[in-house]
Amino acid sequence: MVAAQKNRQTATAILLAAGGGSRFSGTKHKLLTVINGRSIFSWSLQHLIEANFKHVVVVTGAVDLSAQIATADTATQDIAVMHNPDWQLGMASSLQCGIARAQQLGAESVVVGLADQPAILPSAWRKVGASNAPLAIATYNGVRGNPVRLHAEIWPLLPTTGDEGARSLFKSHRDLVEEIACEGSAQDLDTTEDLDLLTKLLGA
C-alpha cells in the first residue's frame, strides 16, 4: 500500500459518463451493455481505478450508474460522483461539471476520458497524467484519442456550451500540446456495430 501511495497520480481524473447514447440501438443504455462479463462503464471505471489517481470524478447524467460504481473496487480511491442535470446540453456542460469538482479538490490539472471507451488501459491514463504539458493527449498508432490532460491555466478557455469538450483547444494551441503514444484503444461504443470490435479488444 505504501508503494501504491507513492505512485499515485497527482492530477484529478474525470470520467465523463453523462450522455444519452442516442445513436446506440441496443436494448439498454450503451454504458450498461455487457461485454465479456462487465458493463462498458465498469470496464472504463476499473481501468481508471487501476491507474491509481488520488481523486476520481465521475460525471453522470442520462443513466443511473450508482449500482455500477457501488460494485467497483474503489477501496483505495476517492471517487466523487457528480450528476449533471444539464447533460442534454452536450459534453461541454459535463466537462464543466467535472472541472468544478476538480477545482473544489484543489487540482492543478485534470485528465479526462470518456466512459464509452472501455479499451483505454490504465497505462494510458497514467502516462497522460504524468505529462507536464499544459495540454497532453493520448495517441494510438499515431491517431489522437483519449484521455487528455488539461492544466488549470487553460480551463477558462474550455467551451461552456455545445457538444465538444477540449478538442478545439488542441487545434488552437498546438504549441502547448504533447502527444503521448499509448497502448490500448480509444474505440468508443457509438452504435451496435462497434460491439464486435470492442469484444475483441477487451478479450485478453
Contacts in CASP RR format, 6 or more apart in sequence:
PFRMAT RR
TARGET T0000
AUTHOR 0000-0000-0000
METHOD contacts of the structure
MODEL  1
MVAAQKNRQTATAILLAAGGGSRFSGTKHKLLTVINGRSIFSWSLQHLIE
ANFKHVVVVTGAVDLSAQIATADTATQDIAVMHNPDWQLGMASSLQCGIA
RAQQLGAESVVVGLADQPAILPSAWRKVGASNAPLAIATYNGVRGNPVRL
HAEIWPLLPTTGDEGARSLFKSHRDLVEEIACEGSAQDLDTTEDLDLLTK
LLGA
1 76 0 8 1.000
4 52 0 8 1.000
4 76 0 8 1.000
7 52 0 8 1.000
8 52 0 8 1.000
8 53 0 8 1.000
8 54 0 8 1.000
9 51 0 8 1.000
9 52 0 8 1.000
9 53 0 8 1.000
9 54 0 8 1.000
9 111 0 8 1.000
9 125 0 8 1.000
9 126 0 8 1.000
9 129 0 8 1.000
9 130 0 8 1.000
10 54 0 8 1.000
10 108 0 8 1.000
10 109 0 8 1.000
11 53 0 8 1.000
11 107 0 8 1.000
11 108 0 8 1.000
11 109 0 8 1.000
11 110 0 8 1.000
11 111 0 8 1.000
11 129 0 8 1.000
11 149 0 8 1.000
12 53 0 8 1.000
12 54 0 8 1.000
12 55 0 8 1.000
12 56 0 8 1.000
12 57 0 8 1.000
12 101 0 8 1.000
12 102 0 8 1.000
12 105 0 8 1.000
12 106 0 8 1.000
12 107 0 8 1.000
12 109 0 8 1.000
12 110 0 8 1.000
12 111 0 8 1.000
13 48 0 8 1.000
13 51 0 8 1.000
13 53 0 8 1.000
13 55 0 8 1.000
13 56 0 8 1.000
13 57 0 8 1.000
13 110 0 8 1.000
13 111 0 8 1.000
13 112 0 8 1.000
13 113 0 8 1.000
13 125 0 8 1.000
13 147 0 8 1.000
14 56 0 8 1.000
14 57 0 8 1.000
14 58 0 8 1.000
14 59 0 8 1.000
14 95 0 8 1.000
14 98 0 8 1.000
14 99 0 8 1.000
14 101 0 8 1.000
14 102 0 8 1.000
14 110 0 8 1.000
14 111 0 8 1.000
14 112 0 8 1.000
14 113 0 8 1.000
15 44 0 8 1.000
15 45 0 8 1.000
15 48 0 8 1.000
15 56 0 8 1.000
15 57 0 8 1.000
15 58 0 8 1.000
15 59 0 8 1.000
15 112 0 8 1.000
15 113 0 8 1.000
15 114 0 8 1.000
15 115 0 8 1.000
16 59 0 8 1.000
16 91 0 8 1.000
16 94 0 8 1.000
16 95 0 8 1.000
16 112 0 8 1.000
16 113 0 8 1.000
16 114 0 8 1.000
16 115 0 8 1.000
17 31 0 8 1.000
17 41 0 8 1.000
17 44 0 8 1.000
17 58 0 8 1.000
17 59 0 8 1.000
17 60 0 8 1.000
17 61 0 8 1.000
17 65 0 8 1.000
17 114 0 8 1.000
17 115 0 8 1.000
17 116 0 8 1.000
18 59 0 8 1.000
18 60 0 8 1.000
18 61 0 8 1.000
18 62 0 8 1.000
18 84 0 8 1.000
18 87 0 8 1.000
18 91 0 8 1.000
18 94 0 8 1.000
18 97 0 8 1.000
19 61 0 8 1.000
19 62 0 8 1.000
19 87 0 8 1.000
19 90 0 8 1.000
19 91 0 8 1.000
19 94 0 8 1.000
20 29 0 8 1.000
20 61 0 8 1.000
20 62 0 8 1.000
20 63 0 8 1.000
20 87 0 8 1.000
20 88 0 8 1.000
21 29 0 8 1.000
21 30 0 8 1.000
21 62 0 8 1.000
21 116 0 8 1.000
23 190 0 8 1.000
23 191 0 8 1.000
24 30 0 8 1.000
24 33 0 8 1.000
24 189 0 8 1.000
24 190 0 8 1.000
24 191 0 8 1.000
24 192 0 8 1.000
25 191 0 8 1.000
25 192 0 8 1.000
26 33 0 8 1.000
26 192 0 8 1.000
29 62 0 8 1.000
29 63 0 8 1.000
30 40 0 8 1.000
30 116 0 8 1.000
30 189 0 8 1.000
30 190 0 8 1.000
31 39 0 8 1.000
31 40 0 8 1.000
31 41 0 8 1.000
31 63 0 8 1.000
31 65 0 8 1.000
31 68 0 8 1.000
31 115 0 8 1.000
31 116 0 8 1.000
32 39 0 8 1.000
32 40 0 8 1.000
32 41 0 8 1.000
32 63 0 8 1.000
32 68 0 8 1.000
33 39 0 8 1.000
33 40 0 8 1.000
33 189 0 8 1.000
33 195 0 8 1.000
34 40 0 8 1.000
35 43 0 8 1.000
35 118 0 8 1.000
35 195 0 8 1.000
35 198 0 8 1.000
35 199 0 8 1.000
35 202 0 8 1.000
36 199 0 8 1.000
36 202 0 8 1.000
36 203 0 8 1.000
38 46 0 8 1.000
38 118 0 8 1.000
38 202 0 8 1.000
39 68 0 8 1.000
40 115 0 8 1.000
40 116 0 8 1.000
40 118 0 8 1.000
40 189 0 8 1.000
40 198 0 8 1.000
41 65 0 8 1.000
41 68 0 8 1.000
41 115 0 8 1.000
41 118 0 8 1.000
42 68 0 8 1.000
42 71 0 8 1.000
42 72 0 8 1.000
43 118 0 8 1.000
43 119 0 8 1.000
43 202 0 8 1.000
44 114 0 8 1.000
44 115 0 8 1.000
44 116 0 8 1.000
44 117 0 8 1.000
44 118 0 8 1.000
44 120 0 8 1.000
45 58 0 8 1.000
45 68 0 8 1.000
45 69 0 8 1.000
45 72 0 8 1.000
45 115 0 8 1.000
46 72 0 8 1.000
46 73 0 8 1.000
47 118 0 8 1.000
47 120 0 8 1.000
47 121 0 8 1.000
47 122 0 8 1.000
47 125 0 8 1.000
48 56 0 8 1.000
48 113 0 8 1.000
48 122 0 8 1.000
48 125 0 8 1.000
49 56 0 8 1.000
49 72 0 8 1.000
49 73 0 8 1.000
49 74 0 8 1.000
49 77 0 8 1.000
50 122 0 8 1.000
51 122 0 8 1.000
51 123 0 8 1.000
51 125 0 8 1.000
51 126 0 8 1.000
52 76 0 8 1.000
52 122 0 8 1.000
52 126 0 8 1.000
53 77 0 8 1.000
53 111 0 8 1.000
53 125 0 8 1.000
54 78 0 8 1.000
55 78 0 8 1.000
55 80 0 8 1.000
55 102 0 8 1.000
55 105 0 8 1.000
55 107 0 8 1.000
56 77 0 8 1.000
56 78 0 8 1.000
56 79 0 8 1.000
56 80 0 8 1.000
57 79 0 8 1.000
57 80 0 8 1.000
57 81 0 8 1.000
57 82 0 8 1.000
57 98 0 8 1.000
57 101 0 8 1.000
57 102 0 8 1.000
57 105 0 8 1.000
58 65 0 8 1.000
58 69 0 8 1.000
58 79 0 8 1.000
58 80 0 8 1.000
58 81 0 8 1.000
58 82 0 8 1.000
58 115 0 8 1.000
59 82 0 8 1.000
59 83 0 8 1.000
59 84 0 8 1.000
59 94 0 8 1.000
59 95 0 8 1.000
59 97 0 8 1.000
59 98 0 8 1.000
60 81 0 8 1.000
60 82 0 8 1.000
60 83 0 8 1.000
60 84 0 8 1.000
60 87 0 8 1.000
61 83 0 8 1.000
61 84 0 8 1.000
61 85 0 8 1.000
61 87 0 8 1.000
61 94 0 8 1.000
62 87 0 8 1.000
62 88 0 8 1.000
65 81 0 8 1.000
66 81 0 8 1.000
69 79 0 8 1.000
69 81 0 8 1.000
72 79 0 8 1.000
80 101 0 8 1.000
80 105 0 8 1.000
82 97 0 8 1.000
82 98 0 8 1.000
82 100 0 8 1.000
82 101 0 8 1.000
84 93 0 8 1.000
84 94 0 8 1.000
84 97 0 8 1.000
86 93 0 8 1.000
87 93 0 8 1.000
87 94 0 8 1.000
89 161 0 8 1.000
89 162 0 8 1.000
90 161 0 8 1.000
90 162 0 8 1.000
90 163 0 8 1.000
91 162 0 8 1.000
91 163 0 8 1.000
91 164 0 8 1.000
91 165 0 8 1.000
92 158 0 8 1.000
92 159 0 8 1.000
92 160 0 8 1.000
92 161 0 8 1.000
92 162 0 8 1.000
92 163 0 8 1.000
92 164 0 8 1.000
92 165 0 8 1.000
93 160 0 8 1.000
93 161 0 8 1.000
93 162 0 8 1.000
95 112 0 8 1.000
95 158 0 8 1.000
95 165 0 8 1.000
95 166 0 8 1.000
96 158 0 8 1.000
96 160 0 8 1.000
98 110 0 8 1.000
99 110 0 8 1.000
99 155 0 8 1.000
99 158 0 8 1.000
102 110 0 8 1.000
103 152 0 8 1.000
103 155 0 8 1.000
107 152 0 8 1.000
108 151 0 8 1.000
108 152 0 8 1.000
109 129 0 8 1.000
109 149 0 8 1.000
109 150 0 8 1.000
109 151 0 8 1.000
109 152 0 8 1.000
110 149 0 8 1.000
110 150 0 8 1.000
111 125 0 8 1.000
111 128 0 8 1.000
111 129 0 8 1.000
111 147 0 8 1.000
111 148 0 8 1.000
111 149 0 8 1.000
111 150 0 8 1.000
112 146 0 8 1.000
112 147 0 8 1.000
112 148 0 8 1.000
112 149 0 8 1.000
112 150 0 8 1.000
112 166 0 8 1.000
113 120 0 8 1.000
113 146 0 8 1.000
113 147 0 8 1.000
113 148 0 8 1.000
114 146 0 8 1.000
114 188 0 8 1.000
116 188 0 8 1.000
116 189 0 8 1.000
116 190 0 8 1.000
117 146 0 8 1.000
117 185 0 8 1.000
117 186 0 8 1.000
117 187 0 8 1.000
117 188 0 8 1.000
117 189 0 8 1.000
118 189 0 8 1.000
118 198 0 8 1.000
118 201 0 8 1.000
118 202 0 8 1.000
119 184 0 8 1.000
119 185 0 8 1.000
119 186 0 8 1.000
119 187 0 8 1.000
119 198 0 8 1.000
119 201 0 8 1.000
119 202 0 8 1.000
120 138 0 8 1.000
120 146 0 8 1.000
120 147 0 8 1.000
120 182 0 8 1.000
120 184 0 8 1.000
120 185 0 8 1.000
120 186 0 8 1.000
121 182 0 8 1.000
121 183 0 8 1.000
121 184 0 8 1.000
123 182 0 8 1.000
123 183 0 8 1.000
124 138 0 8 1.000
124 147 0 8 1.000
124 182 0 8 1.000
124 183 0 8 1.000
124 184 0 8 1.000
125 147 0 8 1.000
127 138 0 8 1.000
127 180 0 8 1.000
127 182 0 8 1.000
128 136 0 8 1.000
128 137 0 8 1.000
128 138 0 8 1.000
128 147 0 8 1.000
128 148 0 8 1.000
128 149 0 8 1.000
128 180 0 8 1.000
128 182 0 8 1.000
129 136 0 8 1.000
129 147 0 8 1.000
129 149 0 8 1.000
131 149 0 8 1.000
131 178 0 8 1.000
131 180 0 8 1.000
133 149 0 8 1.000
133 151 0 8 1.000
133 176 0 8 1.000
133 177 0 8 1.000
133 178 0 8 1.000
134 150 0 8 1.000
134 151 0 8 1.000
134 153 0 8 1.000
134 154 0 8 1.000
134 173 0 8 1.000
134 176 0 8 1.000
135 148 0 8 1.000
135 149 0 8 1.000
135 150 0 8 1.000
135 151 0 8 1.000
135 154 0 8 1.000
135 166 0 8 1.000
135 169 0 8 1.000
135 170 0 8 1.000
135 173 0 8 1.000
135 176 0 8 1.000
135 177 0 8 1.000
135 178 0 8 1.000
136 148 0 8 1.000
136 149 0 8 1.000
136 177 0 8 1.000
136 178 0 8 1.000
136 179 0 8 1.000
136 180 0 8 1.000
137 144 0 8 1.000
137 145 0 8 1.000
137 146 0 8 1.000
137 148 0 8 1.000
137 149 0 8 1.000
137 170 0 8 1.000
137 177 0 8 1.000
137 178 0 8 1.000
137 179 0 8 1.000
137 180 0 8 1.000
138 144 0 8 1.000
138 145 0 8 1.000
138 146 0 8 1.000
138 147 0 8 1.000
138 148 0 8 1.000
138 180 0 8 1.000
138 182 0 8 1.000
138 186 0 8 1.000
139 145 0 8 1.000
139 179 0 8 1.000
139 180 0 8 1.000
139 181 0 8 1.000
139 182 0 8 1.000
140 181 0 8 1.000
140 182 0 8 1.000
140 183 0 8 1.000
140 184 0 8 1.000
140 185 0 8 1.000
140 186 0 8 1.000
142 179 0 8 1.000
142 181 0 8 1.000
143 186 0 8 1.000
144 170 0 8 1.000
144 179 0 8 1.000
145 186 0 8 1.000
146 186 0 8 1.000
148 166 0 8 1.000
148 170 0 8 1.000
150 158 0 8 1.000
150 166 0 8 1.000
150 169 0 8 1.000
154 169 0 8 1.000
154 173 0 8 1.000
154 176 0 8 1.000
157 169 0 8 1.000
157 173 0 8 1.000
158 165 0 8 1.000
158 166 0 8 1.000
158 169 0 8 1.000
159 165 0 8 1.000
159 168 0 8 1.000
170 177 0 8 1.000
184 201 0 8 1.000
185 201 0 8 1.000
187 194 0 8 1.000
187 197 0 8 1.000
187 198 0 8 1.000
187 201 0 8 1.000
188 194 0 8 1.000
189 195 0 8 1.000
189 198 0 8 1.000
END
